[in-house]
């Protein structure tokens, strides 16, 4: 084959260049393509086409460094060809060389200012850098060139949602749906936006419209379950989480369904979900935490202690784990160790309200009234609910105490 190449190059070099490039394009074997184009480059080192074609193959093979080398050489031979910058920018992006990719897209914009694609691609890179002002400007430029550029509207909507500008996010999504009612991601994003506004009816509406178009999606069912949980409709929440699990739900889906089962006092099903989760992910620290919490609620403190110890061994930096161990020790009437655990939790996070509540419960048991109210007030200041206080058996003997009543009155919303 090498001799054949040399023969082809001996006459009519310009025409043969084009013929040979076409032959290389039609060659099904990628390595053979590279060999052919490498030989072409050896014979035509001042023509960019060989570098261009070989660079495309390297890009397809995900050899981004080789892609960059070839397109850089091609650009040195033909610096006004926007396509060369475009493919090099893609390779830069693949390697997370974001600054270099932005520079290439900027060059393309100078060469072809009426093309929306480089604005859009540069916008995605600015967005990845959290430079939302530049990203929004680029998406807007893409839309000004092509008002049907729906992906630009969608990315703008996502940024506005992240920035808390929900009205603009909604407007962008509505513009998308107006032009393409089958653009499913716009419905999903509208579901998220309205959920963030606690407009649950609209959120559910858009999630169900999303499902009507797509057919099924575990994330939508998962989010629907979360909404019904917020609405305290735990039966519907369980149904939605079950649909999510049937369509590939993740660990959070099993956790959330277990919480909903606890709310309806279906403890066996809750335990089954947690057991399944931990069988599938044996290093899921929060799974052990929640199962320990459930066993504690069921007065199975020995099993609860094993689970919370496992959770701590997997993540010794999480303060909530130590606080739960303190609660279990309180149930076992090991007050000294319970206090140590709650205080250690506070050493990890001084603004966590649960350890203050635990310390208040311990001191209620010990009838240390001053410390009880000191810790209880701190817990209430940090967000502990008065409703929970009134449901806590440790505080029941103090319900008629003037200081307890004053705290409940002060912090009841």
C-alpha positions as a printed Julia matrix, in Angstrom:
413×3 Matrix{Float64}:
   0.0    0.0     0.0
   2.86   2.37    0.72
   4.1    2.08   -2.88
   0.61   2.8    -4.18
   0.5    6.01   -2.14
   3.8    7.13   -3.6
   2.57   6.38   -7.11
  -0.56   8.46   -6.66
   1.4   11.48   -5.55
   3.63  11.64   -8.6
   1.14  13.33  -10.95
  -1.62  15.9   -10.83
  -1.02  16.64   -7.16
  -3.98  18.98   -6.56
  -6.57  16.64   -8.04
  -4.98  13.63   -6.4
  -5.12  15.4    -3.03
  -8.9   15.63   -3.27
  -9.22  12.07   -4.57
  -7.06  10.72   -1.8
  -8.97  12.6     0.89
 -12.19  11.13   -0.46
 -10.67   7.64   -0.4
  -9.6    8.17    3.2
 -13.12   9.29    4.14
 -14.55   6.13    2.6
 -12.1    3.82    4.35
 -14.09   1.96    7.09
 -11.11   1.12    9.29
 -10.22   4.12   11.44
  -6.61   3.16   12.01
  -6.14   2.66    8.28
  -7.72   6.08    7.74
  -5.16   7.59   10.11
  -2.34   5.81    8.24
  -3.59   7.08    4.88
  -3.99  10.65    6.15
  -0.61  10.59    7.89
   0.98   9.64    4.58
  -0.96  12.39    2.85
   0.31  14.92    5.41
   3.88  13.76    4.79
   3.42  14.52    1.08
   1.29  17.65    1.48
   2.59  19.31    4.67
   1.4   22.76    3.61
  -2.25  21.74    3.05
  -4.61  21.9     6.03
  -7.04  19.25    4.71
  -5.03  16.25    5.91
  -4.77  17.64    9.44
  -8.47  18.48    9.36
  -9.55  14.97    8.34
  -7.18  13.21   10.73
  -8.22  15.53   13.55
 -11.86  14.51   13.04
 -10.92  10.85   13.4
  -8.95  11.54   16.57
 -11.93  13.47   17.93
 -14.2   10.52   17.19
 -11.7    8.23   18.95
 -11.71  10.63   21.94
  -7.97  11.25   21.55
  -8.42  14.92   22.36
  -4.74  15.82   22.65
  -4.06  14.49   19.14
  -7.19  16.31   17.92
  -5.89  19.59   19.33
  -2.47  19.07   17.75
  -3.94  18.43   14.31
  -6.4   21.32   14.36
  -3.73  23.66   15.73
  -1.55  22.76   12.76
  -4.49  23.19   10.38
  -5.24  26.62   11.87
  -1.64  27.66   11.31
  -2.2   26.9     7.61
  -5.73  28.34    7.28
  -6.47  30.73   10.13
  -9.77  32.05    8.74
 -11.56  28.7     8.73
 -14.09  28.79   11.58
 -14.69  25.03   11.38
 -11.13  24.35   12.51
 -11.6   26.43   15.66
 -14.95  24.74   16.31
 -13.54  21.22   16.42
 -10.54  22.29   18.44
 -12.9   23.96   20.9
 -14.79  20.68   21.27
 -11.55  18.87   22.09
 -10.55  21.6    24.56
 -13.98  21.25   26.22
 -13.61  17.48   26.47
 -10.36  18.0    28.39
 -11.91  20.74   30.55
  -9.58  23.31   28.99
 -12.43  25.77   29.32
 -10.46  28.98   28.86
  -8.93  27.77   25.59
 -12.3   26.57   24.32
 -13.85  29.97   25.1
 -11.05  31.66   23.16
 -11.74  29.47   20.13
 -15.49  30.17   20.22
 -14.71  33.88   20.54
 -12.59  33.65   17.37
 -15.45  31.88   15.58
 -17.85  34.63   16.63
 -15.51  37.24   15.13
 -15.3   35.23   11.91
 -19.01  34.4    11.77
 -21.01  36.81   13.95
 -24.39  35.63   12.64
 -23.98  32.0    13.65
 -25.87  31.2    16.89
 -24.0   27.96   17.65
 -20.69  29.44   18.92
 -22.65  31.84   21.15
 -24.58  28.9    22.59
 -21.5   26.72   23.1
 -19.54  29.55   24.67
 -22.53  30.21   26.92
 -22.45  26.63   28.21
 -18.78  27.06   29.08
 -19.4   30.32   30.92
 -22.25  28.57   32.73
 -19.89  25.76   33.8
 -17.63  28.45   35.28
 -20.67  29.97   37.07
 -20.16  33.17   35.09
 -23.91  33.48   34.67
 -23.86  37.07   33.39
 -21.68  36.11   30.42
 -23.64  32.89   29.87
 -26.98  34.72   29.78
 -25.55  37.28   27.36
 -24.38  34.53   25.0
 -27.67  32.64   25.15
 -29.52  35.87   24.47
 -27.27  36.57   21.46
 -28.0   33.08   20.13
 -31.74  33.75   20.45
 -31.46  37.15   18.77
 -29.86  35.42   15.78
 -32.3   32.49   15.86
 -35.45  32.99   17.92
 -36.24  29.26   17.6
 -33.07  28.29   19.47
 -35.01  26.54   22.24
 -31.98  25.03   23.99
 -30.76  28.58   24.62
 -34.11  29.47   26.21
 -33.9   26.34   28.34
 -30.39  27.08   29.6
 -31.43  30.64   30.39
 -34.42  29.31   32.34
 -32.14  26.98   34.32
 -29.81  29.83   35.21
 -32.66  32.12   36.24
 -33.99  29.32   38.46
 -30.56  28.88   40.07
 -30.36  32.63   40.67
 -33.84  32.72   42.22
 -35.34  34.75   39.38
 -38.27  32.38   39.02
 -40.45  34.73   36.95
 -37.88  34.92   34.16
 -37.32  31.19   34.4
 -41.04  30.57   33.96
 -41.2   33.01   31.03
 -38.36  31.22   29.21
 -40.02  27.84   29.7
 -43.35  29.17   28.47
 -41.68  30.52   25.32
 -40.22  27.08   24.69
 -43.58  25.32   25.08
 -45.27  27.92   22.89
 -42.91  27.01   20.03
 -42.57  23.3    20.78
 -45.21  21.74   23.07
 -43.24  18.46   23.03
 -40.07  19.96   24.58
 -40.33  17.78   27.69
 -37.51  19.27   29.77
 -39.36  22.6    29.94
 -42.25  20.91   31.76
 -39.89  19.24   34.23
 -38.15  22.52   34.95
 -41.5   24.27   35.43
 -42.39  21.54   37.92
 -39.2   22.27   39.85
 -39.68  26.05   39.74
 -43.29  25.94   40.98
 -42.28  23.44   43.66
 -39.67  25.91   44.9
 -42.46  28.5    45.12
 -44.58  25.97   47.09
 -47.18  26.21   44.34
 -47.73  22.49   44.54
 -50.8   22.34   42.29
 -48.91  23.87   39.37
 -45.84  21.81   40.13
 -47.86  18.59   39.99
 -49.57  19.78   36.81
 -46.26  20.21   34.99
 -44.76  16.98   36.28
 -47.8   15.07   35.05
 -47.66  16.86   31.67
 -44.0   15.87   31.48
 -44.96  12.24   32.16
 -47.8   12.38   29.63
 -45.27  13.22   26.92
 -42.36  11.1    28.07
 -44.33   8.11   29.34
 -42.27   7.44   32.47
 -39.37   8.93   34.38
 -38.33   8.02   37.92
 -37.15  11.53   38.78
 -40.58  13.01   38.03
 -42.32  10.37   40.15
 -39.75  10.95   42.91
 -40.43  14.7    42.91
 -44.19  14.08   42.88
 -43.7   11.88   45.93
 -41.83  14.7    47.66
 -44.71  17.09   46.97
 -47.32  14.73   48.4
 -45.06  14.25   51.42
 -45.02  18.04   51.91
 -48.83  17.98   51.64
 -48.94  15.19   54.27
 -50.69  12.91   51.81
 -48.43  10.0    52.63
 -50.45   7.36   50.79
 -50.05   9.25   47.5
 -46.41   9.9    48.36
 -45.82   6.16   48.8
 -47.57   5.45   45.48
 -45.39   8.01   43.68
 -42.18   6.72   45.25
 -43.2    3.19   44.28
 -43.64   4.3    40.67
 -40.21   5.96   40.86
 -38.65   2.74   42.17
 -40.38   0.71   39.46
 -38.74   2.98   36.87
 -35.24   2.99   38.36
 -35.38   5.2    41.45
 -32.21   5.82   43.43
 -31.23   5.55   47.1
 -33.09   8.73   48.03
 -36.31   7.23   46.69
 -36.05   4.24   49.01
 -35.18   6.53   51.92
 -38.09   8.87   51.22
 -40.55   6.01   50.85
 -39.35   4.58   54.16
 -40.04   7.96   55.81
 -43.54   7.99   54.34
 -44.16   4.44   55.59
 -43.12   5.58   59.07
 -45.63   8.45   58.87
 -48.44   5.93   58.27
 -46.96   3.64   60.94
 -46.12   0.9    58.47
 -42.83   0.12   60.14
 -42.27  -3.27   58.5
 -42.37  -1.74   55.0
 -40.1    1.09   56.17
 -37.57  -1.43   57.44
 -37.79  -3.41   54.21
 -36.91  -0.31   52.21
 -33.97   0.49   54.44
 -32.79  -3.14   54.41
 -33.0   -3.23   50.61
 -31.07   0.02   50.36
 -28.31  -1.2    52.66
 -28.07  -4.56   50.9
 -27.57  -2.68   47.66
 -25.29   0.0    49.12
 -23.59  -1.44   52.22
 -21.57   1.75   52.78
 -24.56   4.11   52.79
 -23.95   5.91   56.09
 -27.29   7.75   56.09
 -29.1    4.48   55.44
 -27.68   3.1    58.7
 -28.53   6.38   60.45
 -32.18   6.24   59.41
 -32.51   2.55   60.2
 -30.95   3.22   63.62
 -33.46   6.03   64.16
 -36.33   3.71   63.25
 -35.1    0.93   65.55
 -34.73   3.53   68.3
 -38.32   4.66   67.77
 -39.33   0.98   68.03
 -37.44   0.72   71.35
 -34.93  -1.74   69.89
 -31.95   0.18   71.25
 -29.37  -2.59   70.98
 -29.93  -2.94   67.22
 -30.16   0.84   66.86
 -26.76   1.2    68.57
 -25.14  -1.24   66.14
 -26.5    0.7    63.16
 -25.48   4.13   64.44
 -22.0    2.84   65.27
 -21.75   1.58   61.69
 -22.88   4.98   60.37
 -20.22   6.74   62.45
 -17.53   4.34   61.25
 -18.47   5.22   57.67
 -18.62   8.97   58.28
 -17.08  10.15   61.56
 -17.59  13.82   60.66
 -21.41  13.92   60.67
 -22.74  15.55   63.87
 -26.27  14.14   63.52
 -24.86  10.63   63.93
 -23.37  11.43   67.33
 -26.55  13.15   68.4
 -28.61  10.05   67.57
 -26.16   7.92   69.53
 -26.74  10.32   72.41
 -30.52   9.84   72.07
 -30.1    6.05   72.15
 -27.9    6.32   75.25
 -30.56   8.52   76.84
 -33.13   5.77   76.23
 -30.7    3.34   77.87
 -30.46   5.81   80.8
 -26.72   6.23   80.29
 -26.97   9.97   80.89
 -23.27  10.77   81.26
 -22.37   9.21   77.9
 -25.46  10.7    76.27
 -24.33  14.19   77.3
 -20.86  13.53   75.87
 -22.3   12.48   72.52
 -24.59  15.52   72.24
 -21.79  17.89   73.18
 -19.45  16.24   70.68
 -22.08  16.76   68.0
 -22.12  20.46   68.92
 -18.34  20.62   68.69
 -18.74  19.57   65.05
 -21.6   22.0    64.38
 -22.4   24.59   67.06
 -25.52  25.75   65.18
 -27.21  22.36   64.96
 -30.45  22.43   66.92
 -30.95  18.69   67.55
 -28.12  18.26   70.11
 -29.53  21.17   72.15
 -32.89  19.43   72.17
 -31.23  16.18   73.23
 -29.4   17.97   76.05
 -32.7   19.5    77.13
 -34.3   16.03   77.21
 -31.4   14.59   79.23
 -31.63  17.39   81.79
 -35.39  16.97   81.96
 -34.78  13.37   82.97
 -32.16  14.48   85.49
 -34.56  17.19   86.76
 -31.9   19.83   86.14
 -34.44  22.55   85.43
 -32.07  25.43   84.72
 -30.09  23.43   82.18
 -33.28  22.01   80.69
 -34.65  25.45   79.84
 -31.27  26.81   78.8
 -30.81  24.1    76.18
 -34.47  24.06   75.16
 -34.46  27.81   74.45
 -31.31  27.45   72.36
 -32.92  24.62   70.39
 -36.02  26.75   69.79
 -33.89  29.69   68.68
 -32.26  27.43   66.09
 -35.59  26.22   64.72
 -36.76  23.36   66.91
 -40.55  23.29   66.72
 -42.81  23.82   69.71
 -45.09  21.1    68.32
 -42.25  18.6    68.67
 -41.62  19.8    72.22
 -45.24  19.13   73.14
 -44.94  15.63   71.69
 -41.75  14.81   73.64
 -42.46  12.58   76.68
 -39.41  13.89   78.55
 -40.96  17.38   78.66
 -44.43  16.3    79.77
 -43.77  16.84   83.51
 -42.86  20.46   82.73
 -45.9   21.41   80.61
 -47.37  23.49   83.45
 -44.08  25.09   84.39
 -44.19  28.85   83.83
 -40.87  28.92   82.01
 -41.91  26.08   79.7
 -45.22  27.78   78.88
 -43.4   31.06   78.26
 -41.01  29.39   75.8
 -43.87  27.69   73.97
 -45.71  30.99   73.67
 -42.62  32.9    72.53
 -41.57  30.45   69.83
 -44.94  29.26   68.54
 -45.33  30.57   64.99
